[in-house]
Amino acid sequence: MRCIMPDFEPAYRRLPQDELKARAEQAHERLADCDICAWNCHVNRLDDSERGNCRTGERAIISGGHPHFGEEAPLVGHRGSGTIFFSWCNLRCQFCQNFDISQKGEGIEVDAEVLANIMLRLEMIGCHNINLVSPSHVVPQWLEALVLAAGAGLNLPIVYNTGGYDSPATLRLLDGIVDIYMPDMKYMDAAAAEKYSLVPDYPEVNQKAIKEMHRQVGDLVIDNRGVAQRGLLVRHLVLPENQAGTDRVVRFLAREISENTYVNIMDQYRPCYKADGLPPLDRRITRAEYDEAIRLAREAGLHRLDGF
């Protein structure tokens, strides 16, 4: 689907600034009894001696912020996706390729003003969007930064690039703020989710989250330049021996979300972190396994497959 949107402006710019600020303040207050992500740890993150499953306190930690050209084509466009990588993660994926960031927390602690300045710099150098990677556990922090950046003139779509373990209540707080949701859909089986990411309720939480995301932004809208403006983009990583439940993932998306869902079925799995001790994840996927995943997606009725 392509459409010309000459008057497009990000969702948060159509929201009254007082409302944006109130949402940020509401999110920050919830840190005192934290239920920001789906873990609902109820620790006081305003007291840095208390850390929940995300291992992050009152301030966010980032490992970098720069134009990224390795994302999906509608995000990258011609000038790159303005990507901010948040450290730590609310998942424990035992095969994570970025485990130094997600599981070891490499990065620097930043305040709202620094985050806002990074957003503005990414816009200044020409990026098409602000791409927040692993933002689920730091929603209050980046919202506070967005208030400052928007006040200084930021005018880029916000991409919420998440592992998919998101609180529906927090997602509702983001209604009218986020333009593009890009969740992972990792598993359809609770046993696999517990074994490989230590989160047994991931499938249930993930499906509810994706439904809420789609309710807010609909199917992905791409402008006449080939650049995404608004909507849902789902990522699914194919695992060896169908450990991710690809057949059920694509059926869910086609039947319960939309056959027009834009899906990136990814073939880049390789053993990382602790995967060598978790067969069959101790090997790459085969070409036949990936081809079967694409066949299943098409058979389910999905027709907007990244790269196809």
N, C-alpha and C positions, 0 to 999 in steps of 0.2 A: 504494500500500500504506500503510495507516495502522494503527497499533496503540497501545494505551495502555501506557505504560511507567512506572508510578508509582514504581518503585524504581530507575530508571535512574541510573547514576553513570558518569562518564567512564572510559575505559579505563585511563588512567594512575593513577586512584585505586584501581583493583583490582590494580594492579601494586605489589609490595612497594617501599617507598621506597628501600631499598638497591639494588634492581634498577634503578629509574629513575635513581638517581645513578650507578650503574656504567655504564649506557648513555651518559649524558651525558659521563662521563669518557672512555669509549672513543671517542666521536665527537671529543672535543677532541684526543685524542692523534693522531688521523688528520690533523689540520691540519698537523702537522709534515712530512707527505709527502702532500699533500692529494689524496684521491680521494673527496671528499664528494659531488660531483655527477658526472654522466656524462662530463664532460670529462677527468677523471683527470689533472689538470695536474701533480701530484706536485711542487708548489712548497711551500716551508715558509712557511705563512701565520702561524706564530707569530713569524716575523721580518717585520716590517711593510715591509721593503724588497723582499720578494718578493710579487708579486701574480699570480694566474692569470687565467683568462678571466672570472672573476666580479669581478675588480678589488677584492676585499674582503680585508682582513687578519684579524687575530685577533678584532676586535670587529665586530659588526654595525652597519650604518648604517640608520636608519629615516627615513622622510619624514613619518610621522604614526601616530597610534593613536587611533581614535575609533569611535563607533557609525556603522555604514554601513547605509543603507536602499536602496541601489541594487543589492544582490546578489539572488540567486535567492530567491523567496518562502520556501522552507523554511529558509533561513538567516536571513532578516530577521525573520520572525515579526511580533510586535507591538512589540518593543523594540530591534530592530536587531542587526546582526552586529558583534561587537567586533573591528574590523579593525586589524591592524598591518601597515603597508606597509614592506617591506624595500627599500632602495635597491640599485641595480645589478641585474643579472640574468645568468643563465648562457646566455641566448639573445641574439641580435642582430637581433631583428625590425625590418626596415627600415620598417615601417608602424606601429610601436608608438604608441598613443595617449597613453601615459604616458612618453614617451621622456626627459623631463626627469629622471624618477626612475630608469628602467631603464637608460638609455644614458649619462646625464650624472651620475648618482649624487647628485642633490640630496638633502640630508638631514643628519642629525646622528649622530655615532658614539655608541653607548650601550653600557653594560656590562650584565651579567646582572641586577644589582639593579634598574636602571632599567627593563629589559624586564619583569621580574617585577612591579614596581609598576604598570606600565601594564596588564598582564593583570588584576591585582587591582582596579584602578580601573574597568576595563571591566565586570567582574563586579558591582562595587558599584553602578554606575549602571543595571544591569538587562539588559545584553546577553545574548543567548541562547547565544553561543559565543565562542571566541577564534579569529579568522580570520587565519591567517598568510599574507600575500600575497607571493609569490616567495620561499619559504623554502628552496629546494633547496640554495643555496650557503651557508646560515647555520644548518644543522641543529645543529651543536655549540653555537652561541650561544643559540638559543632553547630547546634542551634544558636547558642550564644554568639559564636563567631559569625554565623550567617546574619544575625541582627546587625552586627557592626559592618559587615561587608556590604549588605544591602543598603544600609544607611550611607555608605560611601560610593554607591552607584553600581554595585555588582549586578550584572544582567545576563547571567548564563544559567542554563538548566542545571538542576541538581540531580545527580545520578546516585541512587542508594544501592551500592554494590555489596550485597550481603551473602553470607553463608546460608541464610534462610531460616535461622533459628531466632525468630523475631516475635516479640510480644504484640498481639493484636491491639492492645490498649495503646501502646506506644505508636504503632502504625497509624491508629486513628488520630493521634496527636499531630501526625505529619501530613494529614489530609489537607491539600491545598498548599503544601510547601514543597514536597518532592515532585519532580517532573517525570523522572524515569526510574522505575524500580528494576533492578537487575539481581534477582535472587538465584542462588543455587537451588537445585532440586536434587539432593544427594542420594536419598534412599526412599524406598517405599516399604521397607521391612524394618521393624523395630529391633530385631535381633542383629541385623547388619549395622544399624545405626549405633547400637550399644557397643558392638565389637570394634568398629572402626573409628567411631567418633565419640564414644563414651556418653552418648545422649540417647537413651532408649525411646523417648517420646518425640524424637525429631520428626518422623513422618507425619504424625498428627498435627504438631505445631506448624510445620512447614506448609502443609496443605491449607490450613486456615490462614496463614500469613499470605500465601500467594493469592488466595481468593480475595482477601482484603486489599492487597496491592492492585489487583485487576479492577476491583470495584472503584477504586479511586482514579486510576489513570487510563484504564481500557487497554486496547491493543496498541502496539507500537506504531507511532506515526513518524514517518520519515519525510523530510522536505525534498524539494526539487534538487538540492545539492547532494542528496544521499545521506544527510545528517539527521540523527534521531532528535526529535523535539519533545516527545511525551509518550508515555505508555510503558508496557511491561515487556521485558526481555528476559527470558529464562535460560540459565545455563545448566547443563547436565553432563557430568563427567562419566564416560563409559568406563566401567571397571571390569577386570578379568572375570570370566565365568558368570557374567550378569549379576555380580554382587550388588550392584546399585538398583537392580529391578527396573531396567530401562523399559521393558515392555509395559509395566504398570505406570511408569512415569509418563510416557507419551499418551497412554489412554486417558490418564487423569487430565492432562493438559487439553487434549482434544475434546473430551466430553464434559469436563466440569469447569474449564476456563474458556477456551475458544479455539476453534480450528485455525484461527488467524493468529494464534500466539507465535511470536518470533522466538525461535529456540536455537540455541547454540549447543549442538551435541558434540562434545569435545573428545578428541582422540589422543590428547597429550599425556595420558596417565603414564607415569613411570614410578618405580619404587623409590620412595624417599622416607626420611625420618625413621620410623620403626617398621616400615612395611616389609622388610626382609624377614621378619619373624611372624608375618601374618599371611601365609599362603592361602589363596592364590594371588594375593596382592604383591607377591615377591617377584612378579614379572610384568612386563609391558602387555598391553592388549595386542591382539593380532589384528591384521587387516580384516579377516573374516568376521571377527567380533564387532568391529566398527561398522562394517558394511551391513551387518545384521541390525545394528541399532538404527541406522538410517532407514533401512527397509521397514522396520517396525514403526518408526515415526510416520513415514509416508502412508503406511497401511492404516494407521490410526486416524489419518486425515489431516495431519499437520503438513503444511506446505510452505511455511516461511522458515526454512532451515538455513542458518548462517553458512554461507559459502556454497550453497546449492541452489 
